[in-house]
Amino acid sequence: MTRTALIVVDVQYDFLPHGSLAIPDGDRILSPINKLLDVEEGWDWTIVVASQDYHPPGHISFASTHDAQPFTSRIVTDVHGRTYEQMMWPDHCIACHKCLEAYSAFEGYLLAPESTTSSDATHDRPVDPPVSSRETELARYLSLNRIQKVVVVGLALDYCVQSTALSSLEAGFPTAVFLPGTAGTSVEGETTAISAVKEKGGVVVIEKELRKWIQ
Ligand SMILES: [Zn+2]
């Protein structure tokens, strides 16, 4: 098997059924991902990395911070003076809450979760560190491990999974999204994400194709 990294994106209680930002049917991905982690299934990953979404209370992306309706979008200005359009999310993945925890099976794979925490946590409207710094860090970690191919699973396909796959491609890694191991917020969202990944040269595969792809 080629030196391959498996990246498990944001599989956390808040994104699973009954969570505050649940992906419908999100738990359908758990068994396929667990299978990928089962050596008896014949998988042999060079590294497995899990990521975690994390926000301090009062985060700039929370509807409650702005008295806005969840799932609408707003122009916001962050503490650095950057102005951009932001989707208003329900409060989710807040530090120190159980909902932040990664689904326990994948906890052992978390890559320095504190590195994704906000350095602006003390501000009124905390922001995330620039996405680019998080992603560069991951790319560096993959290179250090002489990774040749990247497989991405997790939640949600049309948000963090898509952006992880796209930045992996951008960093030069041949990248596959394993379809049974991911779920989107809607069918349209899934379709758009799949096209976006394919358009940038990524592949979207089911199990048989994945085994072939990583040989
Ligand atoms: Zn979030």
Residues whose N, C-alpha, C, O or C-beta is under 5 A from the ligand:
A	BS01	ZN	D53
